[in-house]
Amino acid sequence: MEQKTLARPRVCVIGAGPSGIAAAKNLLAAGIHDVVVYDKNTEVGGNWIYRPGESHSSVFETTHIISSKRMSQYEDFPMPDSYPDYPGHAQLKEYFQSYARHFGVDRVIQLGTEVRSARHRPGGGWTVTLGDGRREDFDALLVASGHHWDPRMPSYPGTFTGELLHSHAYKSAEPFAGKRVLVIGGGNSACDIAVETARRSARTEISMRRGYWFIPKFLMGLPTDVINERLMRKLPKPIRQQMMKLTIRLVQGKNTHYGLPEPEHGPLEAHPTLNSELFYFIRHGRIHPRPDITRLDGKTVHFVDGTSGEFDAIIAATGYVTRFPYLDTEEVGDYSGKEVPLYLKVFHPRFEDLFFIGLFQPQGCIWPLADWQGRLVARALLGAWKRPANIDAAIRRELSHPDYAFTDSIRHAVEVDYHDYRSRLVTEVEGGRAF
């Protein structure tokens, strides 16, 4: 397919979260001034707009990032020195809003504006229909509305008669005071919620169907991802895996010492769970491990080891479905499965005027990488970067050569190594022609 070059295209960005504002900043910096960012929220920040009631956001009262400030900040806009190593949601929301103001992105954002549909026009470009019925035409569409908003609920035989909710609806531990709570999952949200409810509940248990690598947030007095960047990255990948495993064993011991299953994969072959409190709470008798669930019966939950327990509430931290309700899946594709066929996680194989920003899950933070994605898209729109001649083959090659042998699950459909993926994006951006 021959790539079209538009002198100064009109561009729509959907989403004013961390990825959307980074993309818009790069479009403006490249001289593409006819940019409109739509967001249904009333302020900038996306998933980091905390509200005490259930909303679009998955953050809760005590949420902090799991990647450090040093490895999470945009490369051209450092976080304030006053921020801690792991900032909380209020600090992050202010950071994103400051970023938007600093780069003038706030001037092109239309808040409180929902996108109902985006349809490709036969001659190229997109017609975007808004919540108030308006229709706007654009030359290019950037999808940056996030993929942590549509809860994926587990299914078990039987019925639970207590309170059953997804972690997306969890906002604080207070409603679970004095209750018997079961948390399902071993990822970051599951472990954080188990720790928080354990402070208020009568009893908190956590059910995991497989083993995870639990990584402390600090090593040798530094954030763990900083140690990884400074030391571990210098080693070949097989040795890096072994060193990570050895370090975790020396610091924390085996999972079985805490009543948890051992992982069947290497430390870098699945999305990491960073938590320094889970093991502490387990060994202090505040969190009690359980294996996978077999069935539900009223308030009784039965587990695969033949045991059972009575619970007042179940909180399922079981991930999200990747979905963009304003796009036609028959036209654009369905990205809810184990494969997401986009070149560099950005470029659509069929539509050269459609781009996805932030649709990946790094072993690290999304935001600085979304900034590099935005730089590359700006170059593509101005003709300074060309898509591969056979983009389908390039996508297949990319899918068949992941950064690590990630576990075969939907959760890892868009998993990448932070540093490897950044290197690929930087190479593409810097290898093209200058503006």
C-alpha positions as CSV (number, residue, x, y, z in Angstrom):
1,M,0.0,0.0,0.0
2,E,1.4,3.4,-0.9
3,Q,1.6,5.7,2.0
4,K,0.0,9.1,1.6
5,T,1.6,12.2,2.8
6,L,-0.5,15.1,4.0
7,A,1.1,18.5,4.3
8,R,-0.7,19.6,7.4
9,P,-3.4,17.0,8.3
10,R,-6.3,17.5,10.6
11,V,-5.9,14.9,13.4
12,C,-8.2,13.5,16.0
13,V,-6.8,12.1,19.3
14,I,-9.2,10.1,21.4
15,G,-8.3,10.3,25.1
16,A,-6.6,13.0,27.3
17,G,-4.8,10.6,29.5
18,P,-1.0,10.2,29.7
19,S,-0.8,8.6,26.2
20,G,-3.2,11.0,24.5
21,I,-1.5,14.2,25.8
22,A,1.9,12.8,24.9
23,A,0.7,12.1,21.3
24,A,-0.9,15.5,21.0
25,K,2.3,17.2,22.3
26,N,4.3,15.6,19.6
27,L,1.9,16.5,16.8
28,L,1.9,20.1,17.8
29,A,5.7,20.1,18.1
30,A,6.0,18.7,14.6
31,G,3.9,21.6,13.2
32,I,0.6,19.8,12.9
33,H,-1.6,22.4,14.5
34,D,-5.0,21.2,13.5
35,V,-5.3,18.7,16.3
36,V,-8.4,18.0,18.4
37,V,-8.2,15.8,21.6
38,Y,-11.6,14.5,22.8
39,D,-12.1,13.1,26.3
40,K,-15.3,12.4,28.1
41,N,-13.9,13.3,31.5
42,T,-14.0,16.8,32.8
43,E,-10.3,17.1,33.4
44,V,-7.0,15.8,32.0
45,G,-5.5,12.7,33.5
46,G,-7.3,9.6,32.2
47,N,-7.0,6.6,34.5
48,W,-5.3,8.8,37.1
49,I,-8.5,10.8,37.9
50,Y,-9.5,9.3,41.2
51,R,-13.1,9.5,42.3
52,P,-14.5,7.8,45.4
53,G,-17.3,6.2,43.5
54,E,-17.1,3.8,40.6
55,S,-16.0,5.5,37.4
56,H,-13.9,5.0,34.3
57,S,-10.7,4.9,36.5
58,S,-9.2,1.8,38.0
59,V,-7.2,3.6,40.7
60,F,-8.3,3.5,44.3
61,E,-7.8,5.7,47.4
62,T,-4.2,4.5,48.1
63,T,-2.9,3.8,44.6
64,H,0.7,4.5,43.8
65,I,2.6,3.7,40.7
66,I,4.6,0.5,40.5
67,S,7.4,1.9,38.4
68,S,9.6,4.6,40.0
69,K,9.5,8.3,39.3
70,R,12.8,8.1,37.6
71,M,11.5,5.5,35.1
72,S,8.0,6.8,34.7
73,Q,8.4,10.5,33.9
74,Y,8.4,11.9,30.4
75,E,11.9,12.3,29.2
76,D,11.4,16.0,28.4
77,F,9.3,16.9,31.5
78,P,10.8,15.5,34.8
79,M,8.5,15.0,37.8
80,P,9.1,17.5,40.6
81,D,11.9,16.8,43.0
82,S,9.4,16.9,45.8
83,Y,7.7,13.8,44.5
84,P,8.5,10.5,46.3
85,D,10.0,7.6,44.4
86,Y,6.6,6.1,43.9
87,P,4.0,9.0,43.6
88,G,0.4,8.6,44.4
89,H,-2.6,9.2,42.1
90,A,-3.2,12.9,43.1
91,Q,0.4,13.8,42.4
92,L,0.3,12.0,39.0
93,K,-2.9,13.8,38.0
94,E,-1.3,17.1,38.8
95,Y,1.8,16.1,36.8
96,F,-0.2,15.2,33.7
97,Q,-2.2,18.4,33.9
98,S,1.0,20.4,34.3
99,Y,2.5,18.6,31.3
100,A,-0.6,19.5,29.2
101,R,-0.4,23.2,30.2
102,H,3.4,23.3,29.6
103,F,3.2,22.1,26.0
104,G,0.0,23.8,25.1
105,V,-1.9,20.6,24.7
106,D,-4.7,21.9,27.0
107,R,-5.6,24.4,24.3
108,V,-6.6,21.6,21.8
109,I,-8.5,19.4,24.3
110,Q,-12.3,19.3,24.3
111,L,-13.3,17.9,27.8
112,G,-16.7,16.4,28.6
113,T,-16.9,15.2,25.0
114,E,-17.6,11.5,24.4
115,V,-16.7,9.9,21.1
116,R,-19.6,7.6,20.1
117,S,-18.2,6.3,16.8
118,A,-15.2,6.7,14.5
119,R,-15.7,5.3,10.9
120,H,-13.3,5.3,8.1
121,R,-14.3,7.2,5.0
122,P,-14.0,5.5,1.6
123,G,-11.6,8.0,0.3
124,G,-9.5,8.1,3.4
125,G,-9.8,9.8,6.8
126,W,-12.3,9.4,9.6
127,T,-15.7,10.7,10.5
128,V,-16.0,11.0,14.3
129,T,-19.5,11.2,15.8
130,L,-19.6,12.8,19.2
131,G,-22.0,12.4,22.2
132,D,-24.0,15.5,21.3
133,G,-24.6,14.2,17.8
134,R,-22.0,16.4,16.1
135,R,-19.9,14.9,13.3
136,E,-16.3,15.9,12.5
137,D,-14.1,14.8,9.7
138,F,-10.4,14.2,10.2
139,D,-7.5,13.1,8.0
140,A,-6.0,10.8,10.7
141,L,-7.2,9.1,14.0
142,L,-5.0,8.4,17.0
143,V,-6.6,6.0,19.5
144,A,-5.3,6.7,23.0
145,S,-8.3,5.9,25.3
146,G,-6.6,3.2,27.3
147,H,-7.2,-0.5,27.9
148,H,-7.8,-0.7,31.7
149,W,-11.4,0.2,32.0
150,D,-13.6,-2.8,30.8
151,P,-13.4,-5.4,33.6
152,R,-12.8,-9.1,32.8
153,M,-14.8,-11.1,35.4
154,P,-13.9,-14.7,36.2
155,S,-16.5,-17.5,35.9
156,Y,-16.9,-20.4,38.3
157,P,-19.6,-23.0,38.8
158,G,-22.2,-22.1,41.3
159,T,-23.4,-18.8,42.8
160,F,-21.9,-16.5,45.3
161,T,-24.5,-14.7,47.5
162,G,-22.1,-12.3,49.1
163,E,-20.7,-9.1,47.5
164,L,-18.9,-9.9,44.3
165,L,-17.0,-7.1,42.5
166,H,-14.2,-6.5,40.1
167,S,-11.1,-4.6,41.4
168,H,-12.1,-1.8,39.0
169,A,-15.0,-1.0,41.4
170,Y,-12.8,-1.2,44.5
171,K,-12.1,2.3,45.8
172,S,-11.1,1.9,49.5
173,A,-10.8,-0.6,52.3
174,E,-13.4,1.1,54.5
175,P,-16.5,-0.8,53.1
176,F,-14.8,-4.1,54.0
177,A,-14.2,-3.3,57.6
178,G,-15.0,-6.3,59.8
179,K,-15.8,-8.5,56.7
180,R,-14.3,-11.7,55.5
181,V,-12.7,-10.9,52.1
182,L,-11.3,-13.1,49.3
183,V,-9.2,-11.4,46.7
184,I,-8.6,-13.3,43.4
185,G,-5.4,-12.8,41.5
186,G,-1.7,-12.3,41.9
187,G,-1.0,-9.2,39.9
188,N,-0.3,-5.7,41.2
189,S,-3.9,-4.7,41.8
190,A,-4.7,-8.0,43.6
191,C,-1.8,-7.7,46.0
192,D,-2.3,-4.0,46.7
193,I,-6.0,-4.6,47.5
194,A,-5.3,-7.6,49.7
195,V,-2.8,-5.5,51.7
196,E,-5.2,-2.6,52.0
197,T,-8.3,-4.7,53.0
198,A,-6.2,-6.6,55.5
199,R,-5.8,-3.4,57.5
200,R,-9.6,-3.2,58.0
201,S,-11.2,-6.6,57.4
202,A,-11.9,-9.4,59.9
203,R,-9.9,-11.7,57.6
204,T,-8.4,-11.3,54.1
205,E,-7.5,-14.3,51.9
206,I,-5.9,-14.3,48.5
207,S,-6.5,-16.9,45.8
208,M,-4.0,-17.5,43.0
209,R,-4.3,-20.2,40.3
210,R,-0.6,-20.0,39.4
211,G,2.7,-18.8,40.7
212,Y,4.1,-15.2,40.3
213,W,7.4,-13.5,40.8
214,F,6.9,-10.9,43.6
215,I,9.5,-8.2,43.3
216,P,10.3,-5.7,46.1
217,K,10.0,-2.0,45.2
218,F,13.5,-1.3,46.6
219,L,16.9,-3.0,46.4
220,M,20.0,-1.6,47.9
221,G,18.1,1.5,48.8
222,L,17.1,2.3,45.2
223,P,13.9,1.6,43.3
224,T,14.1,-1.8,41.7
225,D,13.6,-0.6,38.1
226,V,16.6,1.8,38.6
227,I,18.8,-1.1,39.7
228,N,17.6,-3.0,36.7
229,E,18.5,-0.2,34.4
230,R,21.9,0.4,35.9
231,L,23.0,-3.2,36.5
232,M,20.8,-5.9,35.1
233,R,20.5,-4.4,31.7
234,K,24.3,-4.9,31.1
235,L,23.9,-8.7,31.2
236,P,22.7,-11.0,28.4
237,K,19.1,-11.9,28.8
238,P,19.6,-15.5,29.9
239,I,22.0,-14.4,32.6
240,R,19.8,-11.5,33.5
241,Q,16.9,-13.9,34.2
242,Q,19.1,-16.0,36.4
243,M,20.4,-13.0,38.3
244,M,16.9,-11.7,38.8
245,K,15.8,-15.1,40.1
246,L,18.9,-15.3,42.5
247,T,18.4,-11.8,43.8
248,I,14.7,-12.3,44.5
249,R,15.5,-15.6,46.3
250,L,18.2,-14.0,48.4
251,V,16.0,-11.1,49.4
252,Q,12.7,-12.9,50.0
253,G,13.2,-16.7,49.7
254,K,10.8,-19.0,47.8
255,N,7.1,-18.4,47.4
256,T,6.4,-21.6,49.3
257,H,7.9,-20.1,52.4
258,Y,4.8,-17.9,52.3
259,G,2.2,-20.5,51.3
260,L,2.2,-19.4,47.7
261,P,2.8,-21.4,44.5
262,E,6.1,-21.2,42.8
263,P,6.1,-19.6,39.3
264,E,6.7,-21.9,36.3
265,H,8.2,-19.1,34.2
266,G,11.2,-16.8,34.5
267,P,11.1,-13.4,36.3
268,L,11.0,-11.5,33.0
269,E,8.6,-13.8,31.2
270,A,5.4,-12.3,32.7
271,H,4.3,-8.9,33.8
272,P,6.0,-8.2,37.2
273,T,4.2,-7.8,40.5
274,L,5.9,-5.2,42.5
275,N,4.9,-5.3,46.2
276,S,7.0,-5.0,49.3
277,E,4.1,-5.7,51.8
278,L,2.4,-8.9,50.6
279,F,4.9,-11.3,52.2
280,Y,5.0,-9.1,55.3
281,F,1.3,-9.3,55.8
282,I,1.2,-13.0,55.1
283,R,3.9,-13.8,57.7
284,H,2.1,-11.5,60.2
285,G,-1.1,-13.5,59.8
286,R,-3.1,-10.7,58.2
287,I,-3.3,-12.2,54.7
288,H,-4.0,-16.0,54.1
289,P,-3.1,-17.6,50.8
290,R,-5.5,-19.9,49.0
291,P,-5.2,-21.9,45.7
292,D,-7.5,-21.6,42.7
293,I,-11.3,-21.8,43.1
294,T,-13.4,-24.8,42.0
295,R,-16.9,-23.6,42.7
296,L,-19.1,-21.2,44.7
297,D,-22.0,-22.1,47.0
298,G,-23.7,-19.3,48.7
299,K,-21.1,-17.6,50.8
300,T,-18.9,-20.7,50.7
301,V,-16.0,-20.8,48.3
302,H,-14.4,-24.2,47.5
303,F,-10.8,-24.5,46.4
304,V,-8.8,-27.0,44.3
305,D,-7.0,-28.5,47.4
306,G,-10.4,-29.6,48.8
307,T,-10.6,-26.8,51.4
308,S,-13.3,-24.2,51.6
309,G,-14.0,-20.9,53.3
310,E,-16.8,-18.5,54.2
311,F,-16.6,-15.0,52.8
312,D,-18.7,-11.8,52.8
313,A,-17.0,-10.3,49.8
314,I,-15.0,-11.4,46.7
315,I,-12.8,-8.9,44.9
316,A,-11.7,-10.2,41.5
317,A,-8.5,-8.5,40.3
318,T,-8.6,-10.5,37.0
319,G,-7.7,-7.9,34.4
320,Y,-9.4,-6.1,31.6
321,V,-10.8,-6.7,28.2
322,T,-9.1,-4.6,25.5
323,R,-12.0,-2.8,23.7
324,F,-12.6,0.4,21.8
325,P,-16.5,0.7,21.7
326,Y,-16.4,3.6,19.2
327,L,-14.5,1.5,16.6
328,D,-16.2,-1.1,14.4
329,T,-14.4,-4.4,15.1
330,E,-15.4,-5.8,11.7
331,E,-13.8,-2.8,10.0
332,V,-10.7,-2.3,12.3
333,G,-10.2,-5.6,14.1
334,D,-10.8,-7.1,17.5
335,Y,-7.9,-6.6,20.0
336,S,-9.4,-8.5,22.9
337,G,-7.5,-11.8,22.2
338,K,-4.0,-13.1,22.5
339,E,-2.7,-11.3,19.4
340,V,-2.8,-7.6,18.6
341,P,-1.6,-7.3,15.0
342,L,-0.2,-3.8,14.9
343,Y,3.3,-2.9,13.7
344,L,5.3,-1.6,16.6
345,K,2.0,-1.8,18.6
346,V,1.0,1.4,16.7
347,F,0.4,1.0,13.0
348,H,-2.7,-0.7,11.6
349,P,-2.0,-3.1,8.7
350,R,-4.9,-1.8,6.5
351,F,-5.5,1.8,7.5
352,E,-2.4,4.1,7.1
353,D,-4.3,6.9,8.8
354,L,-5.1,5.0,12.0
355,F,-2.7,4.8,14.9
356,F,-2.8,3.3,18.4
357,I,-1.0,5.1,21.3
358,G,-0.4,3.3,24.6
359,L,-1.8,-0.1,23.5
360,F,1.0,-2.1,25.0
361,Q,2.1,-3.3,28.4
362,P,5.7,-2.7,29.2
363,Q,7.8,-4.2,32.0
364,G,8.1,-0.6,33.2
365,C,5.9,2.5,32.5
366,I,3.8,3.2,29.5
367,W,4.0,7.0,29.4
368,P,7.6,7.7,28.2
369,L,7.2,5.1,25.5
370,A,3.8,6.6,24.4
371,D,5.8,9.8,24.0
372,W,8.1,8.0,21.5
373,Q,5.2,6.5,19.8
374,G,3.7,10.0,19.3
375,R,7.0,11.2,17.8
376,L,7.0,8.4,15.3
377,V,3.3,9.0,14.3
378,A,4.1,12.7,13.8
379,R,6.9,11.8,11.4
380,A,4.7,9.3,9.6
381,L,2.0,11.9,9.0
382,L,4.5,14.3,7.6
383,G,6.2,11.7,5.4
384,A,9.4,11.6,7.3
385,W,8.9,8.0,8.2
386,K,7.6,5.2,5.9
387,R,5.8,2.1,6.9
388,P,7.3,-1.3,5.9
389,A,6.5,-2.2,2.3
390,N,5.0,-5.5,3.5
391,I,3.6,-4.5,6.8
392,D,1.7,-7.7,7.3
393,A,4.9,-9.7,7.2
394,A,6.6,-7.2,9.5
395,I,3.7,-7.6,12.0
396,R,4.0,-11.4,11.9
397,R,7.7,-11.2,12.4
398,E,7.2,-9.0,15.4
399,L,4.6,-11.2,17.0
400,S,6.8,-14.3,16.5
401,H,9.8,-12.7,18.2
402,P,8.7,-11.2,21.5
403,D,11.2,-9.6,23.9
404,Y,11.0,-12.7,26.1
405,A,9.1,-16.0,26.0
406,F,6.1,-14.4,27.7
407,T,3.5,-16.7,29.2
408,D,0.7,-17.7,26.9
409,S,-2.2,-15.5,28.1
410,I,-4.4,-12.7,27.0
411,R,-2.8,-10.5,29.6
412,H,0.5,-10.7,27.8
413,A,-0.8,-10.0,24.3
414,V,0.8,-6.6,24.2
415,E,3.7,-7.2,26.7
416,V,7.1,-5.7,25.9
417,D,10.4,-5.1,27.6
418,Y,10.6,-1.4,28.4
419,H,14.2,-0.9,27.2
420,D,14.0,-3.1,24.1
421,Y,10.8,-1.5,22.9
422,R,12.1,2.0,23.6
423,S,15.2,1.1,21.6
424,R,13.1,0.0,18.6
425,L,11.0,3.2,18.7
426,V,14.1,5.5,19.0
427,T,15.7,3.8,16.1
428,E,12.7,4.3,13.9
429,V,12.3,8.0,15.0
430,E,16.0,8.9,14.6
431,G,16.4,6.9,11.4
432,G,13.9,8.9,9.4
433,R,14.4,12.2,7.7
434,A,14.4,15.4,9.7
435,F,11.3,17.7,9.6
